[in-house]
Amino acid sequence: MNKFKYLKVLNNRKIRYLINNKKNNLYIVFLHGFMSDIEGEKPKAIFKYTKKNKIGFLAIEYSGHGKSSGIFTNGNISKWTKEVKISIKKIVKKNNFILVGSSMGSWLALNQFKYFKKQIKGFIGIGSAPEFLEDLMWKKFTKKMKNEIKKKGILNLKYGNYEYPITYQLIKDGRKNKVLNKKFDNLIQLSMIHGNKDEVVPIKYSKKILKLFKKAKKNLLIIKNGDHSLSSKKNLKKILNELENMIFNLS
């Protein structure tokens, strides 16, 4: 069993994280998706890969997710972005790193570029979902749903077998975190990975991210028959290959 640790961040919130500590080394920083955690197949596979190859690794679990402290409905993009920033500063410190963002994790990853301009050497997005709260939720809500969330402050959104408690403060905070209108001039390695059978987030979001980076060395990997999570053994192998290529190109 992997040893999870906890880090105290703002207002004594305890953030759970998974680490492969390597001093003066390149780190891989994994950011999970909305209502996910760091016990999924993707962080496990990347952690195993970094251990085997003696590379630094950090997976961060935001407040209200998994076994981190805090209530999910109190969280938002601004809070989770801050928690990621603090965790990187305290754990990765001055080391260079590659960001790997899964779904909402890619949105939080894009928010890190303003804090770590020179340390970020690469960015891999997996089923990236920047600005999903507005485009994939709010804009698709019926008038009745919008009225309910405004009145009660929360809406329990059923999606497949899951129920997502979506708060109005979360939607409003998402609007303050627009990233798809930004321009990044970072000279980084950039790879977007997306399944062509992703029924949650359209491929166009990965393409939009690629357009934001004018000077990056870019790649779009569309996985045939790939779903949103891309967590099957075959798809994890493709993700790790992409990561390996990026590390090789940086060395």
N, C-alpha and C positions, 0 to 999 in steps of 0.2 A: 504493500500500500504506500502511495506517495505521501510524504510528510507535508501537510498544509500548515502554513503559518498565518499569523494575524498581525496586522499593522494598524496602529491607532492613527486615524486621520481627523479631520475636522469634527469638533464637538465630541471627541472620544468615540467616534464611529469606528468599529473594528472591521477592517477589510481583510478578507481571507485571500491568501495568494499562494502560488506554487512556484518554487524557484530551483534553478540549477545555478548555483553561485559560481561565477568565474571572474576573478579579478583581472583587470586590464584586458578585457576581451570583448568581442562583439556579442551583443545580447539579442535574443528574439523576444519581443514583447507581444503577448497574445491578449487580445481584447474580445471577449465573448459577446453574444447577441442579447437581444431583449428577452428578459425573463429566463435566461439561460444561466449557466454557472461554469466553474472550471473543472468539473468532473466529466465533461463530455469527451467524445472520441477525438476531436481535433486537438484540444490542449494536451490530452494524454499522448497522442501520436507525436506531436511536436516536442513535448518534454522528453520522450524516449529518444527521439532523434538527436536532440541537443546533448543529452547525457552521453550517448554513444560517440558523438563527434566532438565532445569537450567544448561546447559552445554555451554561453550564458543563456538563461531562459527565465522569463517572468510571465506568469499568467495572473491577471488581476480580476477579482470578483467584486463587482460594485455593491454598494449598500442596498439592502432590500432584495438581493439576489443570493441564491444558494444558502451558504451558512454564514455569510457576512451579516453584521448587525444592521439594524435599521428596518423601516417598513417600506415595502416596495412602492406603495402609493405616495410616499413622501418624496420619492426620487424623481429626478429629471435629467435631461441632457447636460445642463450646466453643472449640477452636483456631481454626476458621474464623470464628467470631463475633469473636474477638479481633483477627484479622488485618483484618477489615473495619473494626472500630472504629479501629485504629491508622491504617489507610490514609485513612479519612475525616478523622481529626484532623490528619494530616500534609499532606493534599492539599486537601481542601475547606476545612479550617480553620474559620473562624467564619461562613462563608457558609451561608445557608439551603439546604435541599435536599429533593428529592422522591426517595423510595426506589422503585425498580422491582425487584421480586423475581420471578424465574422459578423455579417449582417449589420446590426446597429453598431457593432464594434468598429466598423469602418468610419462611421460618422464621428465617433469619439476619437479615432485615430487622426482624422483630418483636423480635428480641433487641437491636436498636440503640436502641429507644425508651428504655431505661433510661439510656443514655449521652448521648443528644442530644435531650432532651425538647423544647427550644424551637426547635431548628434544623430539625427535620423538619416540613415543611409539607404533605406529601402522601405517599401510599403507593399504588402500583399493584401488585397481585399478578397474576401470569400462571400459571394452572394451579397455584395455591399448594398446597404440600405440607408444612404444619407437622406435626411429630410423625410423619412417614411411617415412620420406622425401626421404631417400636413397632406402629402400627396397620396399616400396609400391608405390613410385612415380618414382624417377629417373630410377631405374632398369626396369621399365615398359614403359618408354618413348620410342617412336620410334626415329630413327636417325634424322628424320626431326624435331621432337619436341626438341631434345637435341640441334640441331644446332640453332633453333629459340631462345631458352632461352639463349644460349651462346652469340648470336648476339645481341638480343634486351634487354637482362637482365631480361626478364619477359615472362611468358607464361600463357595465360588464359585457365585454365584447366576446361573443362566441366565435371561435374560429377552429373548424375541424373538431378535434377532441379537446381542445383547450379553451379556457376562458381567461381573457385578459382584462384586469381591472384598469381601465384607461381613465386617468383624471384630467380635468379641464386645465389644471395648472401645468400638467405634462405637455399638453397640446400647445398651450400658450408659450411655454418655455422653449419648445422646439422652434417656434417662429423667431426666437432671439438667437438661434444657433444655425442660421443659414450658412451653408458652405458651398452650394452649387453655383453661387454668383462670384466666388473668389477666384483669384489667380495665384498660382504657386510657381515660384521661379527656382525651386530646389533642384539641384543636379542629383537626382536619386534614381535608383532602380525601382521601377513601378510595375506591378503585375496585378491585373484583375482577373479573378477566376469566377466563372458563373456557369451554372447548369442550364442547359437549354430547355429543361423541363421544370424550371423553377416556377412554381405557381404562387409564390409569396411575393417575390421581388423581381420585376422585369429586368432583363439584361441591360436595358438602356441606362440604368443607374451606374453600372460599372463603366459603360462607355462615357457617361458624363464626367466621372472622376478622371478618366484618362485625359479628357480635354482640358481639365483645370491645370494640368502640369505641362508647361510649355517646353521645359528643358530636360525633362526626365527621359530615361531610356525605358520605353513603354512596351507592355505586352498584354494582350487580351487572350485568355485561355477559356474557350467555351467548351464545357464538358458535355459530350453527347449523352443524352438520357439522364443527365445529372439533375437532382432535385435541389431544394434550397439549402439543405444542411451539408450535402456533399461529405457525409460521414461514413460511407461504405469503405471497405478496405481498399478497393480499386481506386476510389476517388481520393482517399487519404494519401495514397501512393503518389498520385498526380500532384497533390498539394506539396508534398515533401520534395518531389522532383523540382518543382518550381522554386521552392525555398533553397534547395541545394544549388541550383543554377545561379540564383541571386547571390548567395554567399560566395560562390566561386568567382563571379564577375566582380565582386567587391575586393577580393584578395589580390 
